[in-house]
């Protein structure tokens, strides 16, 4: 019988997790779930100086937000005795040895543990890169531990993969060079070789390798703070180095699980395109969120000073919903829209220069007369019938009888918004409500 699929993602808590790491975790997760296997999250915290608890807590929060549930969780710092057992065994079997090393401080020597390199050619198959071959002679006898209490990355990773029955190691191509060392350690401890799949390098738009400090990307939780949809971010990252084989680009998470395969992971570098992320996120907002969910997200990002306004009502925000959704690609932009004052006129009466009510060369008397007539006709609508459609029908019947529709529609829109650019007057009027609409038009007259 085939072994149960076991994959792992093993972040080091030495900095904030960013999108490159998430992609590797995602591929490992999708593969395990597709094959009804096990996904392990492993904290590689054996470096006591650089490892920080806050970074571990950070990536755990990232996994929670993204909905990437893991079946098992381990910390390497709690597994020292296991590593010590393997180190002692290698030394006893003459496969590793203690070696005195010069330390920078004058006169000091430190004892490290080195693996005896058999100096052989390593051949292995990679699911993405194909058949690879490495001459390990140049690696010489390499260090696998500072001492029995302090094993190093290559050694702990191999021991853990063996102990945890990991069948597939899915990671970025920057780790290809680590593979020969790890295979030598596997052979020394008698561990089977897992299936390797090294995903493409992610580049920025200038085709340089994407780094944690690249202005293109945020730390992982930065996307949460800016109101991106977690499953949209995963959808975007899945396509950075994997091709579904169809034109489809928007996927539910379940769809990704069902169709993901190592065979369709791509060898060539992937370009991190922020515009593509915005488009995918917008598609998820529109297609995968209910109106109620959209409303909750929008309300979360509306500034508190707006919420404290007397004009702030749930009815108004519900009516604003289509207008807001149309203008954003992620929910953090809601905050920006309100902070710029672009929608202030919905929550307080606008101030403006009266001359701007005039449409082109239309006499002021004519503008005033048209606006007064608009008040009279709109007043005939019951409050419950004061809808975009009815308002539009009422005003358009009047506007069509004029020399130019702008003689009516311009002053009405400007009186309601006080802005040179704003939504159409019918939308604004419905959101403001009958009383506020008529009050603002009366001021214009």
C-alpha positions in Angstrom: 0.0 0.0 0.0 1.1 3.5 -0.7 2.1 5.6 2.3 -0.3 8.2 3.6 0.7 11.6 2.2 2.4 13.8 4.8 3.6 17.4 4.0 5.0 20.1 6.2 5.8 23.7 6.3 8.6 24.7 8.6 9.0 28.5 9.2 11.8 29.9 11.2 10.6 32.5 13.8 13.4 34.9 12.9 11.2 37.5 11.1 7.7 38.2 9.9 6.3 35.6 7.5 5.7 37.0 4.0 4.0 35.9 0.8 6.8 33.6 -0.5 6.5 31.5 2.6 2.7 31.5 2.5 2.9 30.1 -1.1 5.0 27.1 0.0 2.7 26.5 2.9 -0.3 26.7 0.6 1.1 24.2 -1.9 1.9 21.8 0.9 -1.5 22.2 2.4 -3.4 21.8 -0.8 -1.5 18.6 -1.7 -2.1 17.0 1.7 -5.8 17.9 1.7 -6.3 16.7 -1.9 -4.8 13.3 -0.9 -6.6 13.1 2.5 -3.2 13.3 4.1 -1.6 15.1 7.0 -0.3 18.7 7.0 2.3 19.5 9.7 3.4 23.0 10.8 6.8 23.0 12.4 8.5 25.9 14.1 12.3 25.7 13.4 13.4 27.6 16.4 16.8 26.1 17.1 18.6 29.4 16.8 18.3 30.8 20.3 19.7 34.2 19.3 17.6 35.0 16.3 14.4 33.1 17.2 11.7 35.3 18.8 8.4 34.2 20.3 6.7 37.2 18.7 7.5 35.9 15.2 6.1 32.4 16.1 2.9 34.0 17.3 2.8 36.1 14.2 2.9 33.1 11.7 0.4 31.3 13.9 -1.9 34.2 13.5 -1.3 34.3 9.8 -2.3 30.6 9.5 -5.5 31.3 11.6 -6.5 34.2 9.4 -5.8 32.3 6.1 -7.7 29.3 7.3 -4.8 27.0 6.7 -5.5 24.5 9.5 -2.7 22.1 10.4 -3.0 18.6 11.8 0.1 18.6 14.0 2.4 21.4 15.4 5.9 21.0 16.6 8.7 23.2 18.0 12.2 22.1 17.3 13.4 23.6 20.6 11.4 21.0 22.4 13.0 18.1 20.5 16.6 18.5 21.5 16.8 15.0 23.1 15.7 13.4 19.8 18.4 15.2 17.8 21.0 14.3 20.5 20.1 10.6 20.1 20.7 10.7 16.4 23.9 12.7 16.7 25.3 10.2 19.2 24.4 7.3 17.0 26.2 8.9 14.0 29.3 9.5 16.1 29.2 5.9 17.4 28.8 4.6 13.8 31.7 6.8 12.7 29.5 8.6 10.3 30.1 11.9 12.1 32.8 13.2 14.4 33.8 16.0 16.8 36.0 18.7 15.2 37.8 21.5 16.9 37.0 24.9 15.2 38.7 28.2 15.5 36.3 30.9 16.9 36.8 34.6 16.0 37.8 35.5 19.6 41.5 35.0 19.8 42.7 31.7 21.3 39.2 30.1 21.6 38.3 26.8 20.0 34.9 25.3 19.8 34.0 21.7 19.2 31.5 21.2 16.4 30.0 18.0 14.9 30.7 17.3 11.2 29.1 14.7 9.0 31.6 12.4 7.1 31.0 13.1 3.5 31.2 10.0 1.3 32.1 12.3 -1.6 29.6 10.8 -4.1 27.4 11.9 -6.9 23.8 12.5 -5.7 21.0 11.9 -8.2 17.4 12.8 -7.4 14.2 13.5 -9.1 12.3 16.7 -8.6 8.6 16.9 -9.5 9.1 20.4 -10.9 12.7 20.5 -12.1 13.1 16.9 -13.3 16.2 14.8 -12.8 19.1 16.5 -11.0 22.6 15.5 -10.2 25.1 17.0 -7.7 28.7 16.2 -6.9 28.9 16.4 -3.1 32.7 16.4 -3.0 32.8 20.2 -2.9 30.6 20.1 0.3 33.5 18.4 2.2 32.7 17.3 5.7 30.0 19.8 6.7 28.9 20.9 10.2 25.6 19.4 11.4 25.6 20.6 15.0 27.5 23.2 17.1 27.5 20.5 19.8 25.1 17.8 21.1 22.7 20.4 22.4 22.7 22.7 19.4 22.0 20.9 16.1 21.8 22.9 12.9 19.0 23.4 10.3 20.0 20.7 7.8 20.2 18.0 10.5 17.0 18.9 12.4 15.0 19.2 9.2 16.0 15.7 8.1 15.5 14.1 11.5 12.1 15.7 11.8 11.0 14.7 8.3 12.0 11.1 9.1 10.4 11.1 12.6 7.2 12.7 11.3 6.9 10.4 8.2 7.0 13.3 5.8 6.5 12.0 2.3 6.6 15.2 0.2 8.8 18.2 0.7 7.3 21.1 -1.3 9.3 24.4 -1.1 10.8 27.2 -3.2 13.7 26.7 -5.6 16.0 28.6 -3.4 16.2 25.4 -1.3 17.4 23.2 -4.2 21.0 23.7 -3.1 20.1 22.4 0.4 18.9 19.1 -1.0 22.3 17.3 -1.5 23.3 17.9 2.1 20.0 16.7 3.3 20.1 13.6 1.2 23.5 12.7 2.6 22.1 13.1 6.2 19.1 11.0 5.2 21.4 8.2 4.0 23.5 8.5 7.2 20.6 8.0 9.6 18.8 5.5 7.4 15.8 7.7 6.4 13.9 7.2 3.2 14.0 10.0 0.6 10.8 12.1 0.3 9.4 13.3 -2.9 10.8 16.8 -3.7 9.0 19.6 -5.5 10.8 22.9 -5.7 8.4 25.7 -6.7 9.4 28.7 -8.9 11.2 31.8 -7.7 8.9 34.8 -7.2 10.2 38.0 -8.9 9.1 41.6 -8.6 8.0 43.6 -11.6 11.7 44.5 -12.3 12.4 40.7 -12.4 14.5 40.8 -9.3 14.0 38.2 -6.6 11.1 39.2 -4.3 12.4 39.8 -0.8 10.7 40.4 2.5 11.7 44.1 2.2 10.3 44.6 -1.3 7.9 47.6 -1.3 5.6 45.5 -3.5 4.6 43.2 -0.6 3.5 43.6 3.0 4.2 41.3 5.9 1.5 38.7 5.7 -0.9 40.3 8.3 -0.5 43.6 6.5 -3.0 42.2 3.9 -5.4 41.4 6.8 -5.0 45.0 8.1 -5.7 46.4 4.6 -8.9 44.4 4.2 -7.9 41.8 1.7 -9.9 38.6 1.5 -7.7 35.7 2.8 -9.0 33.2 0.2 -8.4 35.8 -2.5 -4.8 36.2 -1.4 -4.4 32.4 -1.5 -6.1 32.3 -4.9 -3.5 34.8 -6.1 -0.5 33.0 -4.6 -1.6 29.6 -5.9 -1.3 31.0 -9.5 2.2 32.3 -8.8 4.0 29.2 -10.0 1.1 26.8 -10.7 -1.1 26.6 -13.7 -4.6 25.0 -13.5 -4.4 24.0 -17.1 -7.6 26.0 -17.9 -8.4 29.7 -18.5 -10.1 29.8 -15.0 -8.4 32.2 -12.6 -10.9 32.7 -9.8 -11.2 29.7 -7.5 -12.9 28.8 -4.3 -10.6 27.2 -1.8 -12.3 23.8 -2.3 -11.7 24.1 -6.0 -8.0 24.7 -5.4 -7.8 21.6 -3.2 -9.5 19.5 -5.9 -7.4 20.5 -8.8 -4.0 21.2 -7.4 -1.2 18.9 -8.6 2.6 18.9 -8.4 2.7 18.2 -12.2 1.3 21.6 -13.0 3.8 23.5 -10.8 5.9 25.7 -13.0 9.7 25.7 -13.4 10.0 29.3 -14.7 10.0 32.3 -12.4 6.6 33.9 -11.4 6.1 37.7 -11.5 4.3 39.2 -8.4 1.8 41.5 -10.1 0.0 43.7 -7.6 -2.7 44.7 -10.2 -3.5 41.0 -10.6 -3.9 40.7 -6.8 -6.3 43.7 -6.7 -8.4 42.2 -9.6 -8.6 38.7 -7.9 -9.5 40.3 -4.6 -12.3 42.4 -6.2 -13.7 39.3 -7.9 -13.8 37.5 -4.5 -15.5 40.5 -2.9 -18.2 40.6 -5.6 -18.7 36.9 -6.2 -17.9 35.1 -2.9 -19.2 37.5 -0.3 -22.9 38.0 0.6 -24.3 41.5 0.9 -24.3 41.1 4.7 -20.6 40.1 4.7 -19.7 43.1 2.4 -21.6 45.4 4.8 -19.8 44.1 7.8 -16.4 44.6 6.2 -17.2 48.1 5.0 -18.5 49.2 8.4 -15.3 47.9 10.0 -13.2 50.3 7.9 -15.5 53.4 8.2 -13.6 55.9 10.4 -15.1 56.5 13.9 -15.7 60.2 13.4 -18.1 59.3 10.5 -19.9 56.7 12.6 -20.5 59.4 15.3 -22.2 61.7 12.8 -25.9 62.3 13.3 -26.4 61.5 9.7 -24.8 58.0 10.0 -27.5 55.3 9.8 -27.5 51.7 8.9 -30.0 52.4 6.1 -27.7 54.9 4.5 -24.7 52.5 4.6 -26.8 49.8 3.1 -27.7 52.1 0.2 -24.1 53.2 -0.1 -23.0 49.6 -0.4 -23.1 49.2 -4.2 -21.4 52.6 -4.7 -18.6 51.7 -2.3 -18.1 48.1 -3.7 -17.8 49.6 -7.2 -15.0 51.9 -6.1 -12.7 49.5 -4.2 -10.5 46.5 -4.8 -9.8 45.8 -1.1 -11.7 47.0 2.0 -8.9 49.1 3.4 -9.7 51.6 0.6 -12.9 52.4 2.4 -10.9 54.1 5.1 -9.0 56.1 2.5 -12.2 57.2 0.7 -13.7 58.6 3.9 -10.4 60.1 5.1 -10.1 62.1 1.9 -13.6 63.4 2.4 -14.9 62.1 -0.9 -18.2 61.0 0.7 -18.6 63.6 3.4 -21.6 65.1 1.6 -23.6 62.0 2.6 -23.1 62.8 6.3 -23.1 66.6 6.4 -24.5 69.4 4.3 -22.0 70.5 1.6 -20.7 74.0 1.4 -20.0 75.4 -2.1 -19.9 78.5 -4.2 -23.3 79.4 -5.5 -21.9 80.3 -8.9 -21.1 76.6 -9.5 -24.8 75.8 -9.5 -25.0 77.5 -12.9 -24.9 75.2 -15.9 -22.8 76.7 -18.7 -24.5 79.9 -19.9 -27.9 79.2 -18.5 -29.4 82.3 -16.7 -29.4 82.0 -12.9 -33.2 82.6 -12.9 -33.7 79.6 -15.2 -31.5 77.4 -12.9 -33.4 78.5 -9.9 -36.8 77.9 -11.6 -35.8 74.4 -12.7 -34.6 73.5 -9.2 -37.7 74.8 -7.6 -39.8 72.7 -10.0 -37.7 69.7 -9.2 -38.5 70.2 -5.5 -42.3 70.4 -6.3 -42.2 67.2 -8.4 -40.0 65.2 -6.0 -42.2 66.2 -3.1 -45.1 64.3 -4.7 -43.2 61.0 -4.1 -44.0 59.2 -0.8 -41.0 58.5 1.4 -41.3 54.8 0.8 -41.3 55.5 -3.0 -38.2 57.8 -2.9 -36.1 55.3 -4.8 -33.4 55.7 -7.4 -35.7 54.6 -10.1 -38.6 56.8 -9.2 -36.4 59.8 -8.6 -34.7 59.3 -12.0 -38.1 58.9 -13.8 -39.4 62.1 -12.2 -36.3 64.2 -13.0 -35.7 62.8 -16.5 -39.3 63.7 -17.5 -38.6 67.3 -16.6 -35.0 67.3 -18.0 -36.2 66.0 -21.4 -38.4 69.0 -21.9 -35.5 71.4 -21.5 -33.1 72.7 -24.1 -30.4 70.7 -22.3 -30.7 68.1 -19.5 -27.8 69.7 -17.8 -30.0 72.7 -17.0 -31.7 70.6 -14.4 -29.4 67.6 -13.6 -26.3 69.7 -13.0 -27.7 72.0 -10.3 -29.5 69.1 -8.6 -26.4 67.0 -8.5 -24.2 69.9 -7.4 -26.7 71.0 -4.7 -26.7 67.5 -3.2 -23.0 66.8 -3.3 -21.2 70.2 -3.5 -18.5 68.4 -5.7 -17.5 68.8 -9.3 -17.4 65.0 -9.5 -19.8 62.8 -7.7 -22.3 59.9 -8.3 -25.4 60.7 -10.3 -28.1 62.8 -8.5 -30.7 59.9 -8.4 -28.3 57.7 -6.4 -27.4 60.6 -4.1 -31.0 61.6 -3.5 -32.1 58.0 -2.6 -29.3 57.7 -0.1 -29.9 61.1 1.5 -33.6 60.4 1.7 -36.5 62.7 0.8 -36.3 65.3 3.6 -32.6 65.9 3.3 -32.7 66.0 -0.6 -35.5 68.6 -0.6 -33.7 70.7 2.1 -30.5 70.8 0.0 -32.4 71.7 -3.2 -34.2 74.5 -1.3 -30.9 75.9 -0.2 -29.8 75.9 -3.8 -32.9 77.8 -4.9 
